[in-house]
Amino acid sequence: MLILAAVATPFLLAHIKDAKVSNLNEQILNVKSAFDSWYTAEGGLLPESGASSNHLDDMVTDGWLSNDPTGRNDLNWYVRRLEDNENSGAYIDVIEVENAGTSGYGYLSDIVGQLDETVDGSDDDDAGIFQYCDNDNDTVKFRFMLRKDSGYDDAWQPTCS
């Protein structure tokens, strides 16, 4: 029985990790879908926003997103607008509560590389539409690009300090 448990444990842990990646990817896609609908309804214009603005709140309030992911697994979700030389972009910004003792850090740091590979086919933390940073046992953040103007600079990677 002990041998069976020793053999089955890695198999089960791998499936748990895959389920976490799938769950978070589904949450990203739900927000992306709601954003696309909301953005179209707004006439293709995003309201001006500062660094502290959260368009996710607007999307929930306006009824575009009924399944708000904020707070799940101790992760804070935002939808933000970023400006660069008169071009704009919008992205999902997910920030873990900055404490290695929270469940959010363990949840996200364990899967962020695999999530990146699932989302944009690469585990490079600063390339593609999914970018992330992981500051050893302190902070994990990721960003997912929702849309950007053609002249928009790609320098939007999150920083963990």
DSSP file (Angstrom, degrees, kcal/mol; ACC not computed):
  #  RESIDUE AA STRUCTURE BP1 BP2  ACC     N-H-->O    O-->H-N    N-H-->O    O-->H-N    TCO  KAPPA ALPHA  PHI   PSI    X-CA   Y-CA   Z-CA
    1    1 A M     >        0   0    0      0, 0.0     4,-2.2     0, 0.0     5,-0.2   0.000 360.0 360.0 360.0 -39.9    0.0    0.0    0.0
    2    2 A L  H  >  +     0   0    0      1,-0.2     4,-2.2     2,-0.2     5,-0.1   0.874 360.0  51.6 -64.9 -37.7    2.9    2.3    0.8
    3    3 A I  H  > S+     0   0    0      2,-0.2     4,-2.0     1,-0.2    -1,-0.2   0.911 108.6  51.3 -65.5 -42.0    4.5    1.6   -2.5
    4    4 A L  H  > S+     0   0    0      1,-0.2     4,-2.5     2,-0.2    -2,-0.2   0.909 110.3  48.8 -61.2 -43.1    1.2    2.4   -4.3
    5    5 A A  H  X S+     0   0    0     -4,-2.2     4,-2.0     1,-0.2    -1,-0.2   0.890 110.0  51.9 -63.8 -39.8    0.9    5.7   -2.4
    6    6 A A  H  < S+     0   0    0     -4,-2.2    -1,-0.2     1,-0.2    -2,-0.2   0.862 114.1  43.4 -65.8 -35.7    4.5    6.6   -3.3
    7    7 A V  H  X S+     0   0    0     -4,-2.0     4,-0.7     1,-0.2    -2,-0.2   0.881 116.1  46.8 -75.9 -39.3    3.9    6.0   -7.0
    8    8 A A  H  X S+     0   0    0     -4,-2.5     4,-2.6    -5,-0.2     5,-0.2   0.782  95.7  74.0 -76.8 -28.2    0.5    7.7   -7.1
    9    9 A T  H  X S+     0   0    0     -4,-2.0     4,-2.6     1,-0.2     5,-0.2   0.918  97.3  44.6 -57.9 -51.4    1.5   10.9   -5.3
   10   10 A P  H  > S+     0   0    0      0, 0.0     4,-2.2     0, 0.0    -1,-0.2   0.892 113.6  52.8 -61.2 -36.4    3.6   12.6   -8.1
   11   11 A F  H  X S+     0   0    0     -4,-0.7     4,-1.7     2,-0.2    -2,-0.2   0.931 111.8  44.7 -62.0 -46.7    0.9   11.7  -10.6
   12   12 A L  H  X S+     0   0    0     -4,-2.6     4,-2.2     1,-0.2    -1,-0.2   0.896 111.6  52.5 -65.8 -41.4   -1.8   13.3   -8.4
   13   13 A L  H  X S+     0   0    0     -4,-2.6     4,-2.2    -5,-0.2    -1,-0.2   0.882 107.3  52.7 -63.2 -38.2    0.3   16.4   -7.7
   14   14 A A  H  X S+     0   0    0     -4,-2.2     4,-2.3    -5,-0.2    -1,-0.2   0.899 109.9  48.5 -63.9 -40.1    0.9   16.9  -11.5
   15   15 A H  H  X S+     0   0    0     -4,-1.7     4,-2.2     2,-0.2    -2,-0.2   0.870 109.4  52.4 -68.9 -35.8   -2.9   16.7  -12.1
   16   16 A I  H  X S+     0   0    0     -4,-2.2     4,-2.0     2,-0.2    -2,-0.2   0.925 110.3  48.4 -63.3 -43.6   -3.5   19.2   -9.3
   17   17 A K  H  X S+     0   0    0     -4,-2.2     4,-2.2     1,-0.2    -2,-0.2   0.915 110.9  50.4 -63.2 -43.6   -1.0   21.6  -10.9
   18   18 A D  H  X S+     0   0    0     -4,-2.3     4,-2.5     1,-0.2    -1,-0.2   0.881 109.2  52.2 -61.4 -38.2   -2.6   21.2  -14.3
   19   19 A A  H  X S+     0   0    0     -4,-2.2     4,-2.5     2,-0.2    -1,-0.2   0.885 108.1  51.1 -66.1 -38.7   -6.0   21.9  -12.8
   20   20 A K  H  X S+     0   0    0     -4,-2.0     4,-2.5     2,-0.2     5,-0.2   0.927 111.1  48.2 -62.8 -44.9   -4.7   25.1  -11.2
   21   21 A V  H  X S+     0   0    0     -4,-2.2     4,-2.6     1,-0.2    -2,-0.2   0.932 113.1  47.7 -61.3 -46.4   -3.3   26.3  -14.6
   22   22 A S  H  X S+     0   0    0     -4,-2.5     4,-2.3     1,-0.2    -1,-0.2   0.897 111.4  50.9 -62.2 -41.4   -6.5   25.5  -16.4
   23   23 A N  H  X S+     0   0    0     -4,-2.5     4,-1.9     2,-0.2    -2,-0.2   0.932 113.3  43.6 -63.4 -46.8   -8.6   27.3  -13.7
   24   24 A L  H  X S+     0   0    0     -4,-2.5     4,-2.3     2,-0.2    -2,-0.2   0.890 112.7  52.7 -67.8 -38.5   -6.5   30.4  -13.9
   25   25 A N  H  X S+     0   0    0     -4,-2.6     4,-2.4    -5,-0.2    -1,-0.2   0.895 108.4  51.5 -62.3 -39.9   -6.4   30.3  -17.7
   26   26 A E  H  X S+     0   0    0     -4,-2.3     4,-2.2     2,-0.2    -2,-0.2   0.898 108.5  50.8 -63.7 -40.6  -10.2   30.1  -17.7
   27   27 A Q  H  X S+     0   0    0     -4,-1.9     4,-2.1     2,-0.2    -2,-0.2   0.908 110.1  50.2 -63.3 -41.2  -10.5   33.1  -15.4
   28   28 A I  H  X S+     0   0    0     -4,-2.3     4,-2.6     1,-0.2    -2,-0.2   0.936 111.5  47.9 -60.6 -46.6   -8.2   35.1  -17.8
   29   29 A L  H  X S+     0   0    0     -4,-2.4     4,-2.6     2,-0.2    -1,-0.2   0.847 108.7  54.3 -66.3 -34.0  -10.3   34.1  -20.8
   30   30 A N  H  X S+     0   0    0     -4,-2.2     4,-2.3     2,-0.2    -1,-0.2   0.930 111.9  44.0 -63.1 -44.8  -13.5   35.1  -19.0
   31   31 A V  H  X S+     0   0    0     -4,-2.1     4,-2.9     2,-0.2    -2,-0.2   0.908 113.1  52.3 -66.1 -41.2  -12.1   38.5  -18.3
   32   32 A K  H  X S+     0   0    0     -4,-2.6     4,-2.5     2,-0.2    -2,-0.2   0.924 110.9  47.0 -60.1 -46.1  -10.8   38.8  -21.9
   33   33 A S  H  X S+     0   0    0     -4,-2.6     4,-1.9     2,-0.2    -1,-0.2   0.923 114.2  46.5 -62.7 -45.6  -14.2   37.9  -23.3
   34   34 A A  H  X S+     0   0    0     -4,-2.3     4,-2.7     1,-0.2    -2,-0.2   0.900 111.8  52.3 -63.6 -40.6  -16.0   40.4  -21.0
   35   35 A F  H  X S+     0   0    0     -4,-2.9     4,-3.4     2,-0.2     5,-0.3   0.929 106.8  52.4 -61.6 -45.5  -13.4   43.1  -21.8
   36   36 A D  H  X S+     0   0    0     -4,-2.5     4,-1.9     1,-0.2    -1,-0.2   0.913 113.4  43.8 -57.9 -43.9  -13.9   42.6  -25.6
   37   37 A S  H  X S+     0   0    0     -4,-1.9     4,-2.3     2,-0.2    -1,-0.2   0.923 116.3  46.6 -66.5 -44.9  -17.7   43.0  -25.2
   38   38 A W  H  X S+     0   0    0     -4,-2.7     4,-1.8     2,-0.2    -2,-0.2   0.916 111.9  50.9 -63.5 -44.7  -17.4   46.0  -22.9
   39   39 A Y  H  <>S+     0   0    0     -4,-3.4     5,-2.5     1,-0.2     6,-0.5   0.889 111.2  48.4 -61.6 -41.7  -14.8   47.7  -25.1
   40   40 A T  H ><5S+     0   0    0     -4,-1.9     3,-1.7    -5,-0.3    -1,-0.2   0.918 110.6  50.7 -65.0 -43.9  -17.0   47.3  -28.2
   41   41 A A  H 3<5S+     0   0    0     -4,-2.3    -1,-0.2     1,-0.3    -2,-0.2   0.802 104.6  58.5 -64.4 -29.0  -20.0   48.7  -26.3
   42   42 A E  T 3<5S-     0   0    0     -4,-1.8     3,-0.4    -5,-0.2    -1,-0.3   0.370 123.3-106.3 -81.1   5.7  -17.9   51.7  -25.2
   43   43 A G  T < 5 -     0   0    0     -3,-1.7    -3,-0.2     1,-0.2    -2,-0.1   0.738  67.7 -62.0  78.0  22.9  -17.3   52.4  -28.9
   44   44 A G  S   <S+     0   0    0     -5,-2.5     2,-0.4     1,-0.3    -1,-0.2   0.695 110.2 117.1  76.2  18.3  -13.7   51.2  -28.9
   45   45 A L        -     0   0    0     -6,-0.5    -1,-0.3    -3,-0.4    -3,-0.0  -0.962  53.0-149.7-121.6 136.4  -12.6   53.8  -26.3
   46   46 A L        -     0   0    0     -2,-0.4     3,-0.1    -3,-0.1    -7,-0.0  -0.859  28.7-111.8 -99.2 136.6  -11.3   53.2  -22.9
   47   47 A P        -     0   0    0      0, 0.0    34,-0.1     0, 0.0     8,-0.1  -0.311  44.5 -91.8 -59.4 149.3  -12.0   55.8  -20.2
   48   48 A E        -     0   0    0      1,-0.0     2,-0.3     5,-0.0     0, 0.0  -0.309  55.6-178.6 -57.8 146.2   -8.9   57.7  -19.0
   49   49 A S        -     0   0    0     -3,-0.1     2,-0.1     4,-0.1    31,-0.0  -0.998  22.1-141.4-150.2 152.2   -7.4   56.0  -16.0
   50   50 A G    >   -     0   0    0     -2,-0.3     3,-1.4    32,-0.1    31,-0.3  -0.398  47.9 -84.9 -98.9-176.2   -4.5   56.4  -13.7
   51   51 A A  T 3  S+     0   0    0      1,-0.3    -1,-0.0    -2,-0.1    31,-0.0   0.774 129.1  49.5 -62.7 -26.1   -2.3   53.7  -12.2
   52   52 A S  T 3  S+     0   0    0      2,-0.0    -1,-0.3    28,-0.0     2,-0.0   0.500  86.2 111.9 -94.0  -2.4   -4.8   53.0   -9.5
   53   53 A S    <   -     0   0    0     -3,-1.4     2,-0.4    28,-0.1     3,-0.1  -0.341  49.3-160.8 -70.2 151.3   -7.9   52.7  -11.8
   54   54 A N    >>  -     0   0    0     24,-0.1     3,-0.9     1,-0.1     4,-0.8  -0.860  14.3-176.6-137.0 101.6   -9.6   49.4  -12.2
   55   55 A H  H 3> S+     0   0    0     24,-3.2     4,-2.4    -2,-0.4     5,-0.2   0.657  80.5  76.5 -70.5 -14.7  -11.8   48.9  -15.2
   56   56 A L  H 3> S+     0   0    0     23,-0.4     4,-2.2     1,-0.2    -1,-0.2   0.902  92.1  53.1 -60.4 -40.0  -12.6   45.4  -13.9
   57   57 A D  H <> S+     0   0    0     -3,-0.9     4,-2.8     1,-0.2    -1,-0.2   0.913 108.6  49.5 -59.9 -42.7  -14.9   47.2  -11.4
   58   58 A D  H  X S+     0   0    0     -4,-0.8     4,-2.7     1,-0.2     6,-0.2   0.901 109.5  51.6 -62.5 -41.3  -16.6   49.0  -14.3
   59   59 A M  H  <>S+     0   0    0     -4,-2.4     5,-2.2     2,-0.2     6,-1.3   0.883 113.3  44.1 -64.9 -38.6  -17.1   45.8  -16.2
   60   60 A V  H ><5S+     0   0    0     -4,-2.2     3,-1.1     4,-0.2    -2,-0.2   0.932 114.6  48.9 -70.2 -46.4  -18.7   44.1  -13.2
   61   61 A T  H 3<5S+     0   0    0     -4,-2.8    -2,-0.2     1,-0.3    -1,-0.2   0.886 111.4  49.8 -60.3 -40.6  -20.9   47.1  -12.4
   62   62 A D  T 3<5S-     0   0    0     -4,-2.7    -1,-0.3    -5,-0.2    -2,-0.2   0.487 117.6-113.3 -79.8  -2.6  -22.0   47.4  -16.0
   63   63 A G  T < 5S+     0   0    0     -3,-1.1    -3,-0.2    -4,-0.3     3,-0.2   0.579  84.1 118.7  86.1  10.0  -22.9   43.6  -16.0
   64   64 A W  S   <S+     0   0    0     -5,-2.2     2,-0.4     1,-0.2    -4,-0.2   0.744  79.6  36.3 -79.5 -22.5  -20.3   42.5  -18.5
   65   65 A L        +     0   0    0     -6,-1.3    -1,-0.2    -9,-0.1    -2,-0.2  -0.946  55.3 167.3-134.5 112.1  -18.6   40.2  -16.0
   66   66 A S  S    S+     0   0    0     -2,-0.4     2,-0.8     1,-0.2    -1,-0.1   0.662  73.3  64.7 -95.6 -18.2  -20.6   38.3  -13.5
   67   67 A N  S    S-     0   0    0    -37,-0.1    -1,-0.2   -40,-0.1   -37,-0.0  -0.627  73.6-170.4-107.4  73.0  -17.9   36.0  -12.4
   68   68 A D        -     0   0    0     -2,-0.8     4,-0.1    -3,-0.2   -41,-0.0  -0.487  10.9-161.4 -68.9 119.8  -15.4   38.4  -10.8
   69   69 A P    >   +     0   0    0      0, 0.0     3,-2.0     0, 0.0     6,-0.2   0.576  47.5 125.5 -79.5  -8.0  -12.1   36.6  -10.0
   70   70 A T  T 3  S+     0   0    0      1,-0.3     6,-0.2     6,-0.1     3,-0.1  -0.234  75.2  15.9 -57.9 133.6  -10.9   39.2   -7.5
   71   71 A G  T >  S+     0   0    0      4,-2.4     3,-1.5     1,-0.3    -1,-0.3   0.152  87.6 132.0  92.7 -19.3  -10.0   37.8   -4.2
   72   72 A R  G X  S-     0   0    0     -3,-2.0     3,-1.8     1,-0.3    -1,-0.3  -0.471  84.4  -1.1 -67.5 136.0   -9.8   34.2   -5.3
   73   73 A N  G 3  S-     0   0    0      1,-0.3    -1,-0.3    -2,-0.2    35,-0.2   0.773 126.5 -70.0  56.7  29.5   -6.7   32.5   -4.1
   74   74 A D  G <  S+     0   0    0     -3,-1.5    23,-1.7     1,-0.2     2,-0.4   0.785  98.9 139.4  59.5  30.5   -5.6   35.7   -2.4
   75   75 A L  E <   -A   96   0A   0     -3,-1.8    -4,-2.4    -6,-0.2     2,-0.5  -0.863  46.7-143.5-106.2 140.3   -5.0   37.3   -5.9
   76   76 A N  E     -A   95   0A   0     19,-3.0    19,-2.8    -2,-0.4     2,-0.4  -0.908  17.8-159.0-103.9 123.3   -5.9   40.9   -6.7
   77   77 A W  E     +A   94   0A   0     -2,-0.5     2,-0.3    17,-0.2    17,-0.2  -0.820  14.6 171.0-106.2 140.2   -7.2   41.4  -10.3
   78   78 A Y  E     -A   93   0A   0     15,-1.8    15,-2.8    -2,-0.4     2,-0.5  -0.977  26.3-148.2-139.5 152.5   -7.3   44.7  -12.2
   79   79 A V  E     +A   92   0A   0     -2,-0.3   -24,-3.2    13,-0.2   -23,-0.4  -0.989  34.5 179.3-118.7 119.5   -8.0   45.8  -15.8
   80   80 A R  E     -A   91   0A   0     11,-2.5    11,-2.2    -2,-0.5     2,-0.4  -0.844  27.4-135.0-125.6 155.2   -5.9   48.8  -16.5
   81   81 A R  E     -A   90   0A   0     -2,-0.3     2,-0.4   -31,-0.3     9,-0.2  -0.877  20.3-165.6-105.0 140.6   -5.2   51.2  -19.4
   82   82 A L  E     -A   89   0A   0      7,-2.9     7,-2.2    -2,-0.4     2,-0.4  -0.991   5.4-151.4-128.5 136.0   -1.6   52.1  -20.2
   83   83 A E  E     +A   88   0A   0     -2,-0.4     2,-0.3     5,-0.2     5,-0.2  -0.861  15.3 174.3-110.0 142.8   -0.5   55.0  -22.4
   84   84 A D  E >  S-A   87   0A   0      3,-3.3     3,-1.8    -2,-0.4    69,-0.1  -0.860  72.6 -29.6-148.2 108.3    2.7   55.2  -24.5
   85   85 A N  T 3  S-     0   0    0     -2,-0.3     3,-0.1     1,-0.3    66,-0.0   0.919 125.0 -46.3  49.0  54.2    3.3   58.1  -26.9
   86   86 A E  T 3  S+     0   0    0      1,-0.2     2,-0.3    66,-0.0    -1,-0.3   0.503 121.4 107.1  66.8   7.3   -0.4   58.7  -27.6
   87   87 A N  E <   -A   84   0A   0     -3,-1.8    -3,-3.3    64,-0.1     2,-0.3  -0.848  54.5-156.5-107.9 151.0   -1.0   55.0  -28.1
   88   88 A S  E     -A   83   0A   0     -2,-0.3    61,-2.6    -5,-0.2     2,-0.3  -0.888  13.6-176.7-129.2 160.6   -2.8   52.9  -25.5
   89   89 A G  E     -AB  82 148A   0     -7,-2.2    -7,-2.9    -2,-0.3     2,-0.4  -0.950  13.7-145.5-143.5 162.3   -3.1   49.4  -24.4
   90   90 A A  E     +AB  81 147A   0     57,-2.8    56,-2.9    -2,-0.3    57,-1.7  -0.994  22.3 171.9-133.1 142.1   -5.2   47.5  -21.9
   91   91 A Y  E     -AB  80 145A   0    -11,-2.2   -11,-2.5    -2,-0.4     2,-0.5  -0.976  36.4-110.7-146.9 157.2   -4.1   44.6  -19.8
   92   92 A I  E     -AB  79 144A   0     52,-3.0    52,-1.9    -2,-0.3     2,-0.5  -0.785  33.0-162.1 -84.7 132.0   -5.2   42.3  -17.0
   93   93 A D  E     -AB  78 143A   0    -15,-2.8   -15,-1.8    -2,-0.5     2,-0.5  -0.974   6.9-173.4-119.6 117.5   -2.9   43.0  -14.0
   94   94 A V  E     -AB  77 142A   0     48,-3.0    48,-2.2    -2,-0.5     2,-0.5  -0.957   3.5-176.8-116.9 123.1   -2.9   40.3  -11.3
   95   95 A I  E     -AB  76 141A   0    -19,-2.8   -19,-3.0    -2,-0.5     2,-0.2  -0.969  18.9-137.6-122.6 128.3   -1.0   41.0   -8.1
   96   96 A E  E     -A   75   0A   0     44,-2.2     2,-0.3    -2,-0.5   -21,-0.2  -0.582  39.0 -95.2 -78.9 144.6   -0.6   38.5   -5.3
   97   97 A V        -     0   0    0    -23,-1.7     2,-2.2    -2,-0.2     5,-0.2  -0.482  50.4-112.6 -58.0 122.5   -0.9   39.8   -1.8
   98   98 A E  S    S+     0   0    0     -2,-0.3     2,-0.3    41,-0.1    41,-0.2  -0.356  82.6  97.8 -74.2  80.0    2.7   40.5   -1.0
   99   99 A N    >   -     0   0    0     -2,-2.2     3,-2.1    39,-0.2     6,-0.4  -0.811  62.5-146.5-163.4 118.8    3.4   37.9    1.6
  100  100 A A  T 3  S+     0   0    0     37,-0.5     6,-0.2     1,-0.3    38,-0.1   0.699  98.7  65.6 -62.3 -17.7    5.0   34.5    1.1
  101  101 A G  T 3  S+     0   0    0     36,-0.1    -1,-0.3     4,-0.1     2,-0.1   0.577  83.5  93.9 -81.7  -8.4    2.8   33.1    3.9
  102  102 A T  S <> S-     0   0    0     -3,-2.1     4,-1.2    -5,-0.2     3,-0.3  -0.461  82.2-123.7 -83.6 157.8   -0.4   33.7    2.0
  103  103 A S  H  > S+     0   0    0      1,-0.2     4,-2.5     2,-0.2     5,-0.2   0.797 106.6  66.9 -68.1 -27.2   -2.0   31.0   -0.1
  104  104 A G  H  > S+     0   0    0      2,-0.2     4,-2.7     1,-0.2     5,-0.3   0.906  98.4  49.8 -61.4 -43.4   -1.9   33.3   -3.2
  105  105 A Y  H  > S+     0   0    0     -6,-0.4     4,-2.8    -3,-0.3     5,-0.4   0.952 114.4  43.6 -62.2 -49.1    1.9   33.3   -3.4
  106  106 A G  H  X S+     0   0    0     -4,-1.2     4,-1.1     1,-0.2    -1,-0.2   0.889 115.0  50.7 -62.7 -38.8    2.2   29.5   -3.2
  107  107 A Y  H  X S+     0   0    0     -4,-2.5     4,-0.5   -34,-0.2    -2,-0.2   0.940 120.0  33.0 -63.9 -49.1   -0.7   29.1   -5.6
  108  108 A L  H >X S+     0   0    0     -4,-2.7     4,-1.9   -35,-0.2     3,-0.9   0.898 114.5  54.0 -81.5 -41.6    0.6   31.4   -8.3
  109  109 A S  H 3< S+     0   0    0     -4,-2.8     4,-0.3    -5,-0.3    -1,-0.2   0.817 105.5  57.4 -65.1 -27.5    4.4   31.0   -8.0
  110  110 A D  H 3< S+     0   0    0     -4,-1.1    -1,-0.3    -5,-0.4    -2,-0.2   0.784 122.4  21.7 -70.4 -27.6    4.0   27.3   -8.4
  111  111 A I  H <X S+     0   0    0     -3,-0.9     4,-2.9    -4,-0.5     5,-0.2   0.482  88.7 101.0-121.7  -4.1    2.2   27.6  -11.8
  112  112 A V  H  X S+     0   0    0     -4,-1.9     4,-2.3     1,-0.2     5,-0.1   0.864  87.4  47.7 -60.8 -39.1    3.1   31.0  -13.3
  113  113 A G  H  > S+     0   0    0     -4,-0.3     4,-2.0     2,-0.2    -1,-0.2   0.918 114.9  45.5 -65.3 -43.0    5.7   29.5  -15.7
  114  114 A Q  H  > S+     0   0    0      2,-0.2     4,-2.1     1,-0.2    -2,-0.2   0.869 111.6  53.1 -67.7 -36.4    3.4   26.7  -16.9
  115  115 A L  H  X S+     0   0    0     -4,-2.9     4,-2.7     2,-0.2    -2,-0.2   0.912 107.3  52.0 -63.5 -42.5    0.5   29.2  -17.2
  116  116 A D  H  X S+     0   0    0     -4,-2.3     4,-2.6    -5,-0.2     6,-0.8   0.919 109.9  48.7 -58.8 -45.0    2.7   31.4  -19.4
  117  117 A E  H  X S+     0   0    0     -4,-2.0     4,-1.4     4,-0.2    -1,-0.2   0.879 113.0  48.0 -64.3 -37.6    3.5   28.5  -21.7
  118  118 A T  H  < S+     0   0    0     -4,-2.1    -2,-0.2     2,-0.2    -1,-0.2   0.910 115.6  44.0 -67.6 -42.9   -0.2   27.6  -21.9
  119  119 A V  H  < S+     0   0    0     -4,-2.7    -2,-0.2     1,-0.2    -3,-0.2   0.943 135.4   6.8 -73.3 -49.7   -1.3   31.1  -22.7
  120  120 A D  H  < S-     0   0    0     -4,-2.6    -3,-0.2     2,-0.3    -2,-0.2   0.251  97.4-109.3-125.2  16.3    1.3   32.2  -25.3
  121  121 A G  S  < S+     0   0    0     -4,-1.4     2,-0.3    -5,-0.3    -4,-0.2   0.565  89.5  84.1  76.5   8.2    3.4   29.1  -26.0
  122  122 A S        -     0   0    0     -6,-0.8    -2,-0.3     5,-0.1    -1,-0.1  -0.995  62.9-150.3-142.1 145.5    6.5   30.3  -24.3
  123  123 A D        +     0   0    0     -2,-0.3     2,-0.5    -6,-0.1    -6,-0.1   0.177  58.6 126.7-100.2  19.2    7.8   30.2  -20.8
  124  124 A D    >   -     0   0    0      1,-0.1     3,-1.3    -8,-0.1    -2,-0.1  -0.662  56.6-146.1 -74.7 119.9    9.8   33.4  -21.3
  125  125 A D  T 3  S+     0   0    0     -2,-0.5     7,-2.1     1,-0.3    -1,-0.1   0.657  91.5  38.7 -68.5 -16.1    8.7   35.8  -18.5
  126  126 A D  T 3  S+     0   0    0      5,-0.2     2,-0.3    31,-0.1    -1,-0.3  -0.025 101.9  79.2-126.1  33.9    9.0   39.0  -20.6
  127  127 A A  S <  S+     0   0    0     -3,-1.3     3,-0.4     3,-0.4    -5,-0.1  -0.974  77.0  14.6-135.9 152.2    7.7   38.0  -24.0
  128  128 A G  S    S-     0   0    0     -2,-0.3    17,-0.1     1,-0.2    -7,-0.0  -0.278 103.7 -51.0  85.3-170.1    4.3   37.5  -25.6
  129  129 A I  S    S+     0   0    0      1,-0.1    16,-2.6   -13,-0.1     2,-0.5   0.573 124.4  61.6 -83.3  -9.4    0.9   38.5  -24.4
  130  130 A F  E     +C  144   0A   0     -3,-0.4    -3,-0.4    14,-0.2     2,-0.3  -0.977  66.0 169.7-119.0 120.1    1.4   37.0  -20.9
  131  131 A Q  E     +C  143   0A   0     12,-2.6    12,-3.1    -2,-0.5     2,-0.3  -0.963   3.9 171.6-131.0 148.5    4.3   38.4  -18.8
  132  132 A Y  E     -C  142   0A   0     -7,-2.1     2,-0.3    -2,-0.3    10,-0.2  -0.949  20.3-153.0-149.2 165.9    5.2   37.8  -15.2
  133  133 A C  E     -C  141   0A   0      8,-2.2     8,-2.2    -2,-0.3     2,-0.4  -0.988   5.1-165.6-141.0 149.5    7.7   38.4  -12.5
  134  134 A D  E     -C  140   0A   0     -2,-0.3     2,-0.9     6,-0.2     6,-0.2  -0.948   5.4-161.4-138.6 112.8    8.4   36.3   -9.4
  135  135 A N  E >>  -C  139   0A   0      4,-3.1     3,-2.1    -2,-0.4     4,-1.3  -0.818  48.8 -92.3-100.4  97.5   10.5   37.9   -6.6
  136  136 A D  T 34 S-     0   0    0     -2,-0.9   -36,-0.1     1,-0.3    -1,-0.1   0.389  95.9 -22.4 -15.5 107.3   11.6   34.8   -4.5
  137  137 A N  T 34 S+     0   0    0      1,-0.1   -37,-0.5   -32,-0.1    -1,-0.3   0.718 132.0  68.9  58.0  28.1    9.1   34.2   -1.8
  138  138 A D  T <4 S+     0   0    0     -3,-2.1     2,-0.4     1,-0.3   -39,-0.2   0.567  97.2   7.8-133.7 -58.1    7.8   37.8   -1.7
  139  139 A T  E  <  - C   0 135A   0     -4,-1.3    -4,-3.1   -41,-0.2     2,-0.4  -0.992  44.3-174.3-140.2 138.4    5.8   38.9   -4.8
  140  140 A V  E     + C   0 134A   0     -2,-0.4   -44,-2.2    -6,-0.2     2,-0.3  -0.999  16.4 168.7-129.3 131.4    4.3   37.3   -7.9
  141  141 A K  E     -BC  95 133A   0     -8,-2.2    -8,-2.2    -2,-0.4     2,-0.3  -0.978   8.6-175.1-135.6 149.6    2.6   39.4  -10.5
  142  142 A F  E     -BC  94 132A   0    -48,-2.2   -48,-3.0    -2,-0.3     2,-0.4  -0.994   7.5-158.8-142.3 156.0    1.4   38.7  -14.0
  143  143 A R  E     -BC  93 131A   0    -12,-3.1   -12,-2.6    -2,-0.3     2,-0.4  -0.981   1.0-163.1-130.4 143.6   -0.1   40.8  -16.9
  144  144 A F  E     -BC  92 130A   0    -52,-1.9   -52,-3.0    -2,-0.4     2,-0.4  -0.989  23.9-128.3-127.2 119.6   -2.1   39.7  -19.8
  145  145 A M  E     +B   91   0A   0    -16,-2.6   -54,-0.3    -2,-0.4     3,-0.1  -0.529  25.3 179.5 -71.8 124.0   -2.4   42.1  -22.8
  146  146 A L  E     -     0   0A   0    -56,-2.9     2,-0.3     1,-0.4   -55,-0.2   0.859  65.2 -25.4 -89.9 -44.2   -6.1   42.5  -23.8
  147  147 A R  E     -B   90   0A   0    -57,-1.7   -57,-2.8     2,-0.0    -1,-0.4  -0.972  58.0-172.2-163.5 157.4   -5.6   45.0  -26.6
  148  148 A K  E     -B   89   0A   0     -2,-0.3   -59,-0.3   -59,-0.3     2,-0.1  -0.985  29.9-106.4-155.2 150.5   -3.1   47.6  -27.9
  149  149 A D    >   -     0   0    0    -61,-2.6     3,-1.7    -2,-0.3   -62,-0.1  -0.350  42.3-107.2 -68.8 158.1   -2.8   50.2  -30.5
  150  150 A S  T 3  S+     0   0    0      1,-0.3    -1,-0.1    -2,-0.1   -63,-0.1   0.798 118.5  46.2 -62.7 -30.0   -0.5   49.4  -33.4
  151  151 A G  T 3  S+     0   0    0    -63,-0.1    -1,-0.3   -65,-0.1     2,-0.2   0.319  83.3 130.1 -93.8   9.5    2.2   51.8  -32.3
  152  152 A Y    <   -     0   0    0     -3,-1.7     2,-0.2   -64,-0.2   -67,-0.1  -0.418  59.9-123.6 -70.1 133.6    2.1   50.8  -28.7
  153  153 A D        -     0   0    0     -2,-0.2    -1,-0.1     1,-0.1    -4,-0.1  -0.562  11.0-138.8 -75.9 138.0    5.5   50.0  -27.1
  154  154 A D        +     0   0    0     -2,-0.2     2,-2.4     1,-0.1     3,-0.2   0.391  69.7 114.3 -80.0   5.2    5.7   46.5  -25.6
  155  155 A A        +     0   0    0      1,-0.2    -1,-0.1     2,-0.0    -2,-0.1  -0.446  37.2 112.7 -78.2  73.8    7.5   47.6  -22.5
  156  156 A W        +     0   0    0     -2,-2.4    -1,-0.2   -30,-0.1   -25,-0.1   0.148  33.5 142.1-129.5  16.2    4.7   46.8  -20.1
  157  157 A Q        -     0   0    0     -3,-0.2   -31,-0.1   -31,-0.1   -25,-0.1  -0.334  54.7-112.4 -62.9 139.6    6.2   43.9  -18.1
  158  158 A P        -     0   0    0      0, 0.0     2,-0.4     0, 0.0    -1,-0.1  -0.361  27.9-142.4 -68.0 153.2    5.3   43.9  -14.4
  159  159 A T        -     0   0    0    -26,-0.1     2,-0.6    -2,-0.0   -26,-0.1  -0.961   5.6-155.1-119.4 138.4    8.1   44.5  -12.0
  160  160 A C              0   0    0     -2,-0.4   -26,-0.1     1,-0.1   -21,-0.0  -0.952 360.0 360.0-109.2 119.0    8.5   42.8   -8.6
  161  161 A S              0   0    0     -2,-0.6    -1,-0.1   -26,-0.1    -2,-0.0   0.412 360.0 360.0-116.5 360.0   10.5   44.9   -6.2
